[in-house]
Amino acid sequence: MDKIVKSDAEWREQLSPLAYKVTRKHGTERAGTHEDFPKDPGVYACVCCGAPLFEQDAKFESGTGWPSFYQPLDPEMVGEKADNSLFMRRTEVHCNRCDAHLGHVFPDGPAPTGLRYCINGVALTFEPDS
């Protein structure tokens, strides 16, 4: 996988202000504020670099107000690191191709993984199956 590296100015020019804040500055969109994604078959990709991250089949309704998935499309594409901000211990997830902040993963998801990848909707685009 080729790493995507851009300057801060290039990311600002490419992304909406909210997408920039979330993906490049580790922000979070308010719960329930991102428009609902389609229910059709397809793949959710990184808004910054287009890397395929999650399949529609792995999406579930978590009740949190953010898109949730029980596993990434390819575990190599989604990286993890400890996040001890806001007086909490969480695991941040990011796109391994461009280091975009996506959200967090929690151990309270459904089978088969028991994981809940809680992802900012603004960090994703949807690519329908052709």
C-alpha positions in Angstrom: 0.0 0.0 0.0 1.4 3.4 -1.0 1.2 6.0 1.8 -0.6 9.2 0.9 1.2 12.3 2.4 -0.1 15.8 1.9 0.6 19.2 3.5 -1.9 20.6 5.9 -2.8 23.2 3.3 -3.5 20.5 0.7 -5.8 18.7 3.1 -7.6 21.9 3.9 -8.1 22.6 0.2 -9.4 19.1 -0.5 -11.8 18.6 2.4 -14.8 20.3 3.8 -14.1 22.2 7.1 -15.8 19.5 9.1 -14.1 16.6 7.3 -10.8 18.4 7.8 -11.4 19.0 11.6 -12.4 15.3 12.1 -9.9 13.5 9.9 -6.8 15.7 10.2 -7.3 17.2 13.7 -8.9 14.2 15.4 -12.3 15.9 15.9 -15.7 14.3 16.2 -18.9 15.2 14.5 -22.0 15.5 16.7 -23.9 12.2 17.0 -26.9 11.9 14.7 -25.8 14.9 12.5 -24.5 13.0 9.5 -27.0 12.2 6.8 -28.0 8.5 6.7 -25.9 6.3 4.3 -27.6 4.2 1.7 -28.7 0.7 2.5 -27.6 -0.6 -0.9 -24.6 -3.0 -1.3 -21.3 -1.2 -1.5 -18.1 -0.1 0.3 -17.4 2.8 2.6 -14.1 4.5 1.7 -11.9 7.1 3.3 -13.0 10.6 2.4 -9.3 11.7 2.3 -7.7 9.1 0.1 -10.5 6.8 -1.2 -9.1 3.7 0.5 -11.8 1.0 0.9 -12.5 0.6 4.6 -15.8 -1.0 5.4 -18.4 -3.1 3.6 -22.1 -2.4 3.8 -22.6 -6.0 5.0 -20.6 -5.2 8.2 -22.7 -2.1 9.1 -25.2 -2.3 11.9 -27.4 0.0 13.9 -25.7 0.7 17.2 -28.0 3.4 18.5 -25.0 5.7 19.0 -25.8 8.2 16.2 -22.6 7.3 14.3 -22.2 4.7 11.5 -21.0 1.5 13.2 -19.4 -1.6 11.7 -18.3 -4.9 13.3 -15.2 -5.3 11.1 -13.1 -3.5 8.5 -13.0 -4.7 4.9 -9.3 -5.3 5.2 -7.7 -5.2 8.7 -4.5 -3.9 7.2 -6.3 -0.7 6.0 -7.5 0.3 9.5 -4.9 1.1 12.1 -5.4 1.4 15.8 -3.7 3.4 18.6 -4.4 4.2 22.2 -6.4 7.4 22.8 -6.3 8.6 26.4 -7.9 12.0 25.7 -10.9 13.4 27.5 -10.1 11.4 30.6 -11.0 8.1 28.9 -9.2 5.1 27.6 -10.3 4.4 24.1 -8.8 2.9 20.9 -8.7 5.3 18.0 -8.9 4.0 14.5 -7.4 5.6 11.5 -6.9 5.0 7.8 -3.5 3.3 7.3 -3.1 4.8 3.9 -3.3 8.5 4.8 -3.6 8.5 8.6 -7.0 10.1 8.6 -8.8 9.9 12.0 -11.9 7.8 11.5 -13.3 7.3 15.0 -12.9 4.6 17.7 -13.4 0.9 18.2 -15.1 -0.6 21.2 -15.5 -4.2 22.5 -19.3 -4.0 22.6 -20.3 -4.9 19.1 -22.3 -7.8 17.6 -21.1 -11.2 16.5 -19.0 -12.4 14.8 -16.3 -10.0 16.1 -17.8 -8.4 19.2 -16.4 -5.1 18.0 -18.0 -1.8 17.2 -16.1 0.5 14.9 -17.8 3.8 15.7 -16.9 6.0 12.7 -17.5 9.6 12.0 -19.8 9.7 8.9 -18.0 12.7 7.5 -14.8 10.6 7.3 -16.4 8.2 4.8 -17.8 8.2 1.3 -20.0 5.5 -0.1 -19.2 3.6 -3.3 -22.2 1.5 -4.4 -21.5 -1.9 -6.0 -21.7 -1.7 -9.8 
